[in-house]
Structure formats: C-alpha cells, structure tokens
C-alpha cells in the first residue's frame, strides 16, 4: 500500500538532517517529486532552518516592539502580580 503525505510528515526532520536510510530518502524524494504540498512543506522547512542557522538579529518595528512588550508585561503581571 502506498504511503500518503501524513505518513511522511514525522520523517521530514530526519530527512532534512540526512539521518534516514537511503531507501527511505529515495521514497520521500519520489513522493515529493509528485506532491506539490509536500514539496512546499519541505522547502519551507529548509528555509526556516537556514534562517535560524544564519542567526542574524532583526530589529522589530518600534510599534510592534512596544505592543509585544506590553503584551508580555500584561501576562507577567497576571501570572506573578504587579512588580514594584
């Protein structure tokens, strides 16, 4: 019985890390060659790994930084009470 997309999802990280048996890699590559959704998912995962590995700091826009800090402070205060 042929595997479906959901059968490969749990193996994609190991596939990208090169930690799968060659036979399984070939099976995944054959599936990805025919399945656009899985191809998009793998390409997205590769790009995410590359961006994380680059580790370039990015400055948030000021408005977003303020809103994020306010949201974090609100959660902190709700959990631990207001700090003086």
N, C-alpha and C positions, 0 to 999 in steps of 0.2 A: 504494500500500500504506500502510495506517495505521501511524503510529508507535506504539510501546509505551513504557511507563514508562521503561525503561532508555535509550531514545533521547533522553529529555528531561533526564535527570539531569545531564549535562555542561553543559547550558544554564541550569540553575536559578540559579546565582550571577549570571550576566549578566542574567537575567530580573529578579531582585530588585533589581539595581543599575540597572535601566532602560536597559541597554545593548544590547538586542536590537531588531531591526527590528519595527515594529508588527505585521506579518503573523505573525511567529513568536510574538510575545506573545499574539496572539489565539488562535493554535493551542494554545499552552500553557494559556491560560485555559479554553479549551473542554475540553481533556483533563482539567484539574484539576477542572472542574465535574462531571465524571462519575467521577473516580477518587479515592476516599477516601484511599488510601495516599499518592498524590502530594500531595493537599491537606494531609494531616498533615505530610508532609515539608517542604512549603513553609512552613506555619505554624510548625513547629519552627525552621526556618532563620531566619525573620523574628524570632522571639522571641530567638534566640541573638544575632543582630545587634543588636537593641535593648538587650539586657542588656550586651553588650560596649561599646556606644556610651555607655551610661549611666555606665560606669566607676566604679560605687560599690564602694568597698572593703568586703569582708565578713570579719569575724573568724571564723576557724575555731574549732570547739570545741577546748578545751585538749588533750583526749586525742588528737584527730585531728592536731593540730599537733605534738604530741610524737612520735607514730608516723611522721608524714611526715618530720620532721627526722631521726629515727633511720634511716629507710629511705634518705634522701639521704646521710647520713653513711656508712652502710654501703657504698653504691655508690661514693662518693668514695674511701673507704679502699681498696676493692677495685681501683679503677682507678689511683689515684695513691699508694697506700701510706698508712700512718698518718702524720699530721702531728703534730709536737711543739709 
